[in-house]
Amino acid sequence: MVALTAGAFKNLQDTALESGMNDFISKPFNVQHLIATIQRWTGGSKVFNLSAPLVTKPSGRELERSQEVLTLPANNAQTLDLPGINLEAGLKIWKQVDKYQGFLSRFMDEYHDVKVVAVNAMAQGEQATVVALVHKLKGAAYALQLDKVARQCIAVETALSNGAYLLEGLTALQQTLDEVAASLVIWLTAVPATALTSKKFDVPYEKRNEVEQLFSQLLQSFSEDNPRTPTLFLSRLEPWVGTDLLMPIKGQVQDFKFREAEVLTQALIDKLNLSSH
């Protein structure tokens, strides 16, 4: 039996297992982790690869039984199905994959919690702050070819100008941003380990054990359900691994989504051919 709950903290997971459950799935779902768990307990013929993205058939049929995975060269990103990101249009503008990924990472770092920021500002009567925030977000979304995000910004701006109920629009906006964040994680982890090693992961041999130990400590720190310790280990890893690869993990930690951060960390460890001890 698999427990399903909206609570993602470690103590809830332990309680579920102690009560007789075989495994634990929390909401909101990490699709890759969800499918891997289902396959593991239903005797699927192939365990889903958590470090590889799902792909769709060119005909547009539904995803194959998650057994089809994609090994993607960094210069062939157009073949990925990444909801929320208009890859074809974005790469025509930004030209280079790593540059486009970098700007998307910084965009998500700045705007990942826009709903919380806007709601807090409205509660303090700072409507002008929300107007400026959404306007700036819309401009950045257009520049990065995030069409759905831009449309949701327009909907929020309309609600603001009409004095309409704002929470529903902000919720929809946050959902589109979460969709972009999930797609960006898939894209970043789709780059082959060889490409990552040659471009962004250059650790002297004598330091490799130290980096592996840091990753192991990072994985263990997620069980504390407290962002302070993971943030410390992420900062220590950044000089070796680079900001872009760690950005998705940082975002999950900042949102208190420690189970998702754990999955992404293990995927990155696998991509970099490291040991997590």
Buried (B, 14 or more C-beta within 10 A) or exposed (E): EBBBBEEBBBEBBEBBEEEEBEBBBBEEEBBBBBBBBBBBEEEBEEEBBBBBBBBEEEEEEEBEEBBBBBEBEBEEBEEBBBEBBBBEEBBEEBEEBBEBBBBBBBBBBEBBBBBEBBBEBBEEEBBEBBBEBBBEBBEBBEBBBBBBBBBBBEBBBEBBEEEEEBEEBBEBBBBBBBBBBBBBBBBBBBBEBEBBBEEBBEBEEEEEEEBBBBBBBBBBBBBEBBBEBBBBBBEBBBEBBBBBBBBBBBBBBBBEBBBBBBBBBBBBBBBBEBEBE
